[in-house]
Amino acid sequence: MDRIEAAAEYLFELREHRRRVPALPPEIAPRTLAEGYAVQDVLVRKLMDRFGSRPIGYKIACTSPLAQQALAVDAPFFGVMLTHSSHPSPATRPGAEFTVRCAEAEFGFEMAADVPGGVAYTAESVKPFVGAVLPSLEIVDHRYHDWKTVDAASLLADNAIHGAWVFGEPVRDEWRDLDLAAHATALIVNGTTVFPGSGAAVLGNPLNVVAWLANELPKFGRKLSRGDRITTGLTTAVYLAEPGDHLEADFGTLGRVALTLSGD
């Protein structure tokens, strides 16, 4: 078994057994971002086989300056979202399904058309390819004792530490006249604790994240395609959820999503 396959198998077993480690063993840890994505590809195939799942789009991680500084990187990285871990709101999932439960209110998008390669996209030039905004909530789930002490290659190898995605009704037209950077969001925990935020938290504007992904995917022989869904990173402070918590992500006029983590 080569290093890439061995790292993917190690991460898959950590996921299966809800186990955490300080870091990947040095003999199999990816040494570069490219190796990290190679491990991710194998891990995603294993997850699809395990759950009878298929890809629906991408999650983007490390879209805030604080996260990039902590990992010593100057750009985000992506993971693959899958059908088995993507749920319409309102959703209920067992809290024990996750190793760690970092709850994040995130702007989601659905692509209306394929995005051609060979163009350097910006928020404005990628906007016509976007069909809808989806209010959403991601559970970030990792296998490490402290994600800040692990390098970006090991995080993205673990499918960019994606756990689950809960999405609301697509908003297809009304969002186009909104300033998404200034648009307020909130993560509400158990109906009382509120973590406020806005679209400015994700690279200054969540559409900047879509543009980044459109520019990044061709480097790996991929492209954004019609129907792809994207979740663009946390807009508020992180909340580490516990079994029994009821979580809501409020996007005002763009809608609200809810997730209950049962005590099972």
Secondary structure, DSSP 8 states (H G I E B T S, - for coil): --HHHHHHHHHHHHHHHT--BSS--TTTS-SSHHHHHHHHHHHHHHHHHHHT--EEEEEEE--SHHHHHHHT-SS-EEEEEEGGGEEESSEEEEGGG-S--EEEEEEEEEESS---SSS---HHHHGGGEEEEEEEEEEE--SBS-GGGS-HHHHHHTGGGEEEEEE---B-SGGGGS-TTT-EEEEEETTTEEEEEEGGGTTTSHHHHHHHHHHHGGGGT----TT-EEEEEESS--EE--TT-EEEEE-GGG-EEEEEEE--
